[in-house]
Amino acid sequence: VNTVAGVAIDAVSGGVSVLQQSEVVPVPRSFNISPDGNHIVAAGQQSGNLVAFQIDEQGMLTETDRISSGGSPWWVVFRP
């Protein structure tokens, strides 16, 4: 499916639980989390779009932007 998931990791047990699944773009080839941990960007290889989400303090995702890359994106990199 064309989604990314926000998860929580229990500090004691190491168990993982899904907080949320957010629809991204068709064929999400890759994604990356910003160095500050506040945003995630996913690249849709089939759609030619990038979608950005803000990550809140609880790990929940809110879509903030969706743009055309003008091609077939398959890599997301953040520069300092």
Secondary structure as the mmCIF struct_conf table of DSSP 4:
data_model
#
loop_
_struct_conf.conf_type_id
_struct_conf.id
_struct_conf.beg_label_comp_id
_struct_conf.beg_label_asym_id
_struct_conf.beg_label_seq_id
_struct_conf.end_label_comp_id
_struct_conf.end_label_asym_id
_struct_conf.end_label_seq_id
STRN STRN1 THR A 3 ILE A 9
TURN_TY1_P TURN_TY1_P1 ALA A 11 SER A 13
STRN STRN2 VAL A 16 GLU A 23
BEND BEND1 PRO A 26 VAL A 27
STRN STRN3 PRO A 28 ILE A 33
TURN_TY1_P TURN_TY1_P2 PRO A 35 ASP A 36
BEND BEND2 GLY A 37 ASN A 38
STRN STRN4 HIS A 39 GLY A 44
TURN_TY1_P TURN_TY1_P3 GLN A 45 GLY A 48
STRN STRN5 ASN A 49 ILE A 55
TURN_TY1_P TURN_TY1_P4 GLU A 57 GLN A 58
BEND BEND3 GLY A 59 GLY A 59
STRN STRN6 LEU A 61 SER A 68
BEND BEND4 GLY A 70 GLY A 71
#
